Amino acid sequence: MAVYKVDGVDGTSHLPKKFVNLNTVIPVSTTITKGEVMMIDTSVTTNGAGFNVIQGSGADEALTIGVAAETITNSSASVTKATTIKVQVAGYNDDVTASAAAINLGELVGMAGVTVESVADYSSDHETKPFALCVDAFTSGASDGVILIYDHGFYG
């Protein structure tokens, strides 16, 4: 990923972002919403693991890869929907869905289901595996912050 200079000389902040289109299978009557945390789906190995994603589940999983960049709905009540979804896998993200707890500037950010939480909020029974850094604080119960997603290097 290229390095961008943010100097404001031209009046524009250049904020790097990296997006990829990945395969997903959406369960019946389910919506993946822009801003939700996405993780690698290890149950699908077509073309190798890592090319399929699912909505975040569990807490602070090492399989977290990024944030959904679009909303896709499966309105069927009986059939799963196989499709692709655009996922932001690196860079500046202000669309992420936050958890109920505040996240302070500079804190490492992990996932809790489809939302983000500070890894400092986890109890000792969780492993801390951050996928981002908080670069603009989240207030409690709001999605008003910004994260910088680490480039894992999986997608070029």
MOPE-V750894 format. One record per residue. N is the residue number from 1. OMEGA is omega in whole degrees, 0 to 359 (none if undefined). NEAR is the number of other ideal C-beta (glycine too) atoms within 10 Angstrom. Layout:
BEGIN
N,OMEGA,NEAR
N,OMEGA,NEAR
END
This chain:
BEGIN
1,183,12
2,175,6
3,181,6
4,178,13
5,177,8
6,182,11
7,178,9
8,182,9
9,180,7
10,178,7
11,181,5
12,173,9
13,180,11
14,185,13
15,184,14
16,177,14
17,176,14
18,180,17
19,173,16
20,173,19
21,183,14
22,179,20
23,174,15
24,173,23
25,183,15
26,179,20
27,180,13
28,177,12
29,183,11
30,175,14
31,169,12
32,186,24
33,176,14
34,180,16
35,179,21
36,179,21
37,179,27
38,179,25
39,180,21
40,177,20
41,183,20
42,179,11
43,179,9
44,182,18
45,176,11
46,184,8
47,180,9
48,178,8
49,177,13
50,180,17
51,178,18
52,182,20
53,174,26
54,174,19
55,178,20
56,175,26
57,183,13
58,181,12
59,171,17
60,182,20
61,177,20
62,181,11
63,179,19
64,185,25
65,181,24
66,187,30
67,178,26
68,181,25
69,178,19
70,178,16
71,177,12
72,183,17
73,168,12
74,183,19
75,179,10
76,178,13
77,185,7
78,186,6
79,175,9
80,182,13
81,176,16
82,184,12
83,172,13
84,178,15
85,178,21
86,182,14
87,174,25
88,185,24
89,177,25
90,172,23
91,186,19
92,181,18
93,177,21
94,180,13
95,188,16
96,179,27
97,183,17
98,177,24
99,183,19
100,184,11
101,176,16
102,174,18
103,184,27
104,176,11
105,178,12
106,179,10
107,174,21
108,186,17
109,175,27
110,182,26
111,173,28
112,187,22
113,180,16
114,181,20
115,176,17
116,174,31
117,173,24
118,178,22
119,177,19
120,180,13
121,185,17
122,176,16
123,186,6
124,180,5
125,177,6
126,173,16
127,181,12
128,179,11
129,181,16
130,174,19
131,183,27
132,177,25
133,178,15
134,180,23
135,172,16
136,190,13
137,174,14
138,172,25
139,183,12
140,177,10
141,182,11
142,177,10
143,186,15
144,182,11
145,181,22
146,175,19
147,172,27
148,184,17
149,178,23
150,174,17
151,182,15
152,179,14
153,182,9
154,189,13
155,175,17
156,none,8
END
